[in-house]
Amino acid sequence: MDDLTQQHLQELRRGTVVLASLLSLREPGYGYGLLESLGEAGIAVDGNTLYPLLRRLEKQGLLTSEWNTDEARPRKFYRTSAAGRKLAEALLADWHDIHAALGRLTDGGTR
């Protein structure tokens, strides 16, 4: 795949990682677990992208977090806040609208 295509694919996927994270973290999860579950769902994301994103979403009030120190290695668990759930609903609705619009464009207006 050429560099130009890679660049545009990265731009396209950037917002989907935010939405996917907010949706996935409706149930508490930690960074590495989220990285794995997104990958299993077909959303490839690098840890160097995900971890700063989680911190940014938390700072914006879209995620809450707490440390779990019950195990040998402490883990920071994130969960989508009420504001994050509201944003996820809005993003998902817009995503559906965009998907439908692209379908109309690719089908020559038959959808």
C-alpha positions in Angstrom: 0.0 0.0 0.0 1.4 3.4 -0.9 2.1 6.2 1.6 -0.8 8.4 0.3 -3.3 5.6 0.8 -1.9 4.8 4.3 -2.2 8.5 5.3 -5.8 8.7 4.2 -6.7 5.4 5.9 -5.1 6.6 9.1 -7.2 9.8 8.9 -10.4 7.8 8.3 -9.7 5.5 11.3 -8.7 8.2 13.8 -12.2 9.1 14.8 -13.4 5.5 14.8 -10.9 4.7 17.5 -12.5 7.3 19.8 -16.0 6.0 19.1 -14.9 2.3 19.5 -13.1 3.1 22.8 -16.2 4.9 24.2 -18.4 2.0 23.2 -16.1 -0.7 24.5 -15.5 1.0 27.8 -19.1 1.1 28.7 -17.9 -1.9 30.8 -14.7 -1.2 32.8 -11.4 -2.2 31.0 -7.8 -1.4 31.1 -5.6 -0.2 28.3 -4.0 -3.4 27.1 -7.3 -5.3 27.3 -8.9 -2.6 25.2 -6.1 -2.8 22.7 -6.7 -6.5 22.3 -10.5 -6.3 22.1 -10.4 -3.5 19.5 -7.9 -5.6 17.5 -10.1 -8.7 17.7 -13.1 -6.6 16.5 -11.1 -5.5 13.5 -10.0 -2.1 14.7 -6.2 -2.1 14.5 -4.7 0.6 16.8 -1.2 1.0 18.1 -0.5 1.3 21.8 1.3 4.6 21.2 -2.0 5.9 19.8 -4.4 4.3 22.3 -2.8 5.2 25.6 -2.5 9.0 25.0 -6.1 8.9 23.6 -7.3 7.3 26.9 -5.6 10.0 28.9 -7.1 12.7 26.7 -10.6 11.3 26.9 -10.3 11.1 30.7 -9.1 14.7 30.8 -12.1 15.7 28.7 -14.4 14.0 31.2 -15.5 11.3 28.7 -13.9 8.5 30.7 -13.4 7.9 34.4 -10.7 5.8 35.8 -9.6 4.0 39.0 -6.6 1.9 39.9 -7.0 -1.8 40.7 -4.2 -2.8 43.0 -5.6 -6.2 44.0 -3.2 -8.0 41.7 0.6 -8.0 41.6 0.7 -5.4 38.8 -1.6 -2.4 39.4 -3.9 -1.6 36.4 -5.7 1.5 35.6 -9.3 0.7 34.7 -11.3 3.1 32.5 -15.0 3.4 32.1 -17.1 5.6 29.8 -18.7 8.5 31.8 -22.2 9.8 31.4 -20.8 12.5 29.1 -18.9 9.9 27.2 -22.0 7.8 26.7 -23.9 10.8 25.4 -21.0 11.7 23.0 -20.8 8.0 21.8 -24.6 8.1 21.1 -24.2 11.3 19.0 -21.1 9.9 17.2 -22.8 6.6 16.5 -25.9 8.3 15.1 -23.7 10.4 12.8 -21.7 7.4 11.8 -24.9 5.7 10.7 -26.0 8.8 8.7 -22.6 8.9 7.0 -22.7 5.2 6.2 -26.1 5.6 4.7 -25.0 8.6 2.6 -21.9 6.7 1.4 -24.1 3.8 0.5 -26.3 6.1 -1.6 -23.2 7.4 -3.4 -21.7 4.0 -4.1 -25.1 2.5 -5.2 -25.8 5.4 -7.6 -28.5 6.8 -5.4 -30.5 3.5 -5.0 -30.5 3.5 -1.2 
